[in-house]
Amino acid sequence: MLHLRRLRFLIALMVFSFMASTTFAACLPDIKDVAKKALPAVVNISTTQIVNNYNPFEGYGFNNNDPFDQFFKNFFKNIPQKRKVHALGSGFIISKDGYILTNYHVIKRASTIKVTLLKTGEVYTAKIVGTDPKADIALIKIKPKEKLPTLSLGDSSKLEIGDWVVAVGNPFGLNGTVTAGIISAKGRVIGEGPFDHFLQTDAAINPGNSGGPLLNMEGKVIGINTAIVAGGQGIGFAIPINMVKSEMPFLMKGKKVKRGYLGVMIQPLTAEAAKELGLKNINGAIVSQVFKNSAAYKAGLKPGDIIVSVNGKPIRSSSDLPYIISSIKPGTKIKLGIIRDKKRLTKEVVLGLRPNNLNTSLGSSNQQVYKTDYGFSVSNITPQLAKEYHIKIKKGVVVVAVKQNSFAQMVGVKPGDVIVKLNYKPVDNLKTFKKLIKSAKDVIFLHIVRGSTHIFITIQK
């Protein structure tokens, strides 16, 4: 009797396990159709860049009569001054006549761009149509022999955390790789530029995926795979496709992208400030400065105003505001929901044109961030940064962000490093740093102070 009960229990357990696994499998998305639709429209992009070689010992102050100095001069003199560098990335076709979207960093400074169609293996030479370096977006064009399969652009604003997505690209040169995951977070700021508002996903993204599509379960592109966390697993970032769609009219014509500009400095709404204002949450952005004659100035915005919505869309964090404003055309009239003196108001603002040379971070009231072409961004040494990074010196500029997979990251530049000299010339502040770096060529030599340690680093563009 006991054996019979055990047998019944085991049978019941097996039936339950089968039903549970079947139910779980039924809940998982079927990505076969998405993959079949996407693969023919995804391309491999290979580029060739011509870069300058450099002498790592140049400028160390050896005497002209020094035999070591003469040795190094003779040694590097025989090395070609220029060399070819090859890179791989991904892209996806958006028109039957050969327009392709990718990342700007995939084709940056490329002398030749080769596009390989995954479906047929055909190779074409592409030309650059339009670029937006600040948003890391590029549009290129090939001349196909016949009409090409395409992918349509979706709506990234409809994404929710937990939605299933599919990434397609050529990681490590492995053409046509398909991975699946979910949207892990939205609006991520990772220090890649002034319009950081990335989608975060755990769909596997690796070097070579850059420029490839991130798709929803309808097979529509909702992002461009762009960045990864070095050494991390299951953490990748994609540019929301709505940012790309707002730029397409300019990219197609090869013109500079024009963005809306409010003309304010903002900072996050803290829990303490929210409590003081009687707010239940910390959604919104505090205006800390209004620039004279700007759109915000003309509309009557004041320091201390809290912007909580744009055209009825909530501002959930301070990083939402610059992303939303920059996605709207200059000259557009918008409605800002604000809180002033604990009262809710609506202000109509006609957006201005964002200056091309604007390097001011909209996330801090007194911190100007300058993004260099060498893979890192710097700021003046503010009291906040000095406290955060335990900086004791007064002169120099502090590194506040390092681009993933950049040359700067590979040679060891880190946030918190203080640059005190550039090409052997003293750096007092951001103003002198900008002047020095703009006069530099493809290679810069940095004297860095990290804690009590002095570090010397050579960086190439």
ABEGO torsion letter per residue (X at the ends): XAAAAAAAAAAAAAAAAAAAAAAAAAABBBAAAAAAAAAAABBBBBBBBBBBBBBAABGAGBBAABAAAAAAAAAAAABBABBBBBBBBBBBBABAAGBBBBBAAAABGBABBBBBBAAAGBBBBBBBABBBAAAGBBBBBBBBABBBBBBBBBBAAABBBGBBBBBBBBBGGBBGBBBBBBBABBGBBAGAEAABBBBBBABBBBBGABGBBBBBAAGBBABBBABBBBGBBGBBBBBBAAAAAAAAAAAAAGBBBBBBBAGBBBBBBBAAAAAAAGBABABEBBBABBBBGBAAAAAGBBBGBBBABBGGBBBABAAAAAAAAAABBBGBBBBBBBBBGGBBBBBBBBBBBBBAABABBAABAABBBBBBAAGBBBBBBBAAAAAAAGBABABEBBBABBBBGBAAAAAGBBBGBBBABBGGBBBABAAAAAAAAAABBABBBBBBBBEABBBBBBBBX
